[in-house]
Amino acid sequence: MQTNSAGSTPARPVLAAVDGSEHSLRTLDWALDTARTRGAELHVAHVRPDAPRVHAAGEALVPPPAWDTDPVLGAARDRLAGREDLPPVTYVSRDGTPSATLTELAAGAQLLVMGSRGLGGFASLLLGSNSRVCAAQSPCPVVVVPHSARLVTQDPAAPAPGGERRIVLGLAPDETAEDVIDFAFAEARRRDAVLQVVSTHLVPLSSLTLVGSLVAERGGGYPPGTTGAEATETARELAEDQRTRLQPYLTRHYPDVTVEAVVAPGDPAGRLVTASQRADLIVVGRHRRRLRANSLLMGSVSNAVLLHALCPVAVVPVRG
């Protein structure tokens, strides 16, 4: 381990995972920009997968190479060389299972940033195994940066299409944890971004009461004149629940953050993926109900957004 500059730094750094792939180096750019906005130290970690070391009887095991002889960290160092406003950077080299080791290192970080898939992933994979495990198990929030083929904005310091910075929060008023909401508001404040809060509702099915009255036979919609009032009332109730849930943040905690409230019918994951086309970051929560500490459950919406979003996605763990 080595730090490139001295001075007082926040207790918890931003942790960036690299593996030698071009994608992980682009992810490092996003982590660097985030460390700057948070006034945090940047830790760059490379985890070499466990591999058996063959040696003769009585021969001493060769110790793993130090950080300064790790070519992956060398590439990361070269990537950051000459950058302006570079925060203190620490390089960390470890041997082990990448997902487990990164989760362990994340216990001392305020944020873990990693690519959606690594050097060993098939090009067709939308989400690699390491990013999936870390998003589901990390003790700190995890930002997963999609592969460049999916990213709408390549420059992490540039706003998303539309000219203004935008953070998008997926909010279920009766379910989303305080930690998730606070993370989104704080990130919007740091980045001087608009916070778009998206809440969705299903269109009522109460009109389908007659046997054989199939929606598909009516062109994929509901029978004319039967569900509009129900859907509108549902939207009104959801909008009121959304306002009530956000009120403490708007009036007391983050009065300086501009909020754009969206209430819409449809699938929450689909709405968030659509919103990612014009967003700098999507914020979702991790599944509350976890039967085991090593569970990979993080919620169907979070999983779908990780798979298909066109911008980085923050998965925020819930305490308790």
Rosetta blueprint (number, residue, H / E / L):
1 M L
2 Q E
3 T E
4 N L
5 S L
6 A L
7 G L
8 S L
9 T L
10 P L
11 A L
12 R L
13 P L
14 V E
15 L E
16 A E
17 A E
18 V L
19 D L
20 G L
21 S L
22 E H
23 H H
24 S H
25 L H
26 R H
27 T H
28 L H
29 D H
30 W H
31 A H
32 L H
33 D H
34 T H
35 A H
36 R H
37 T H
38 R H
39 G L
40 A L
41 E L
42 L E
43 H E
44 V E
45 A E
46 H E
47 V E
48 R E
49 P L
50 D L
51 A L
52 P L
53 R L
54 V L
55 H L
56 A L
57 A L
58 G L
59 E L
60 A L
61 L L
62 V L
63 P L
64 P L
65 P L
66 A L
67 W H
68 D H
69 T H
70 D L
71 P H
72 V H
73 L H
74 G H
75 A H
76 A H
77 R H
78 D H
79 R H
80 L H
81 A L
82 G L
83 R L
84 E L
85 D L
86 L L
87 P L
88 P L
89 V E
90 T E
91 Y E
92 V E
93 S E
94 R E
95 D E
96 G L
97 T L
98 P H
99 S H
100 A H
101 T H
102 L H
103 T H
104 E H
105 L H
106 A H
107 A L
108 G L
109 A L
110 Q L
111 L E
112 L E
113 V E
114 M E
115 G E
116 S L
117 R L
118 G L
119 L L
120 G L
121 G L
122 F L
123 A L
124 S L
125 L L
126 L L
127 L L
128 G L
129 S H
130 N H
131 S H
132 R H
133 V H
134 C H
135 A H
136 A H
137 Q H
138 S L
139 P L
140 C L
141 P L
142 V E
143 V E
144 V E
145 V E
146 P L
147 H L
148 S L
149 A L
150 R L
151 L L
152 V L
153 T L
154 Q L
155 D L
156 P L
157 A L
158 A L
159 P L
160 A L
161 P L
162 G L
163 G L
164 E L
165 R L
166 R E
167 I E
168 V E
169 L E
170 G E
171 L L
172 A L
173 P L
174 D L
175 E L
176 T L
177 A L
178 E H
179 D H
180 V H
181 I H
182 D H
183 F H
184 A H
185 F H
186 A H
187 E H
188 A H
189 R H
190 R H
191 R L
192 D L
193 A L
194 V E
195 L E
196 Q E
197 V E
198 V E
199 S E
200 T E
201 H E
202 L L
203 V L
204 P L
205 L L
206 S L
207 S L
208 L L
209 T L
210 L L
211 V L
212 G L
213 S L
214 L L
215 V H
216 A H
217 E H
218 R H
219 G L
220 G L
221 G L
222 Y L
223 P L
224 P L
225 G L
226 T L
227 T L
228 G H
229 A H
230 E H
231 A H
232 T H
233 E H
234 T H
235 A H
236 R H
237 E H
238 L H
239 A H
240 E H
241 D H
242 Q H
243 R H
244 T H
245 R H
246 L H
247 Q H
248 P H
249 Y H
250 L H
251 T H
252 R H
253 H H
254 Y L
255 P L
256 D L
257 V L
258 T L
259 V E
260 E E
261 A E
262 V E
263 V E
264 A E
265 P E
266 G L
267 D L
268 P H
269 A H
270 G H
271 R H
272 L H
273 V H
274 T H
275 A H
276 S H
277 Q H
278 R H
279 A L
280 D L
281 L E
282 I E
283 V E
284 V E
285 G E
286 R L
287 H L
288 R L
289 R L
290 R L
291 L L
292 R L
293 A L
294 N L
295 S L
296 L L
297 L L
298 M L
299 G L
300 S H
301 V H
302 S H
303 N H
304 A H
305 V H
306 L H
307 L H
308 H H
309 A L
310 L L
311 C L
312 P L
313 V E
314 A E
315 V E
316 V E
317 P L
318 V L
319 R L
320 G L
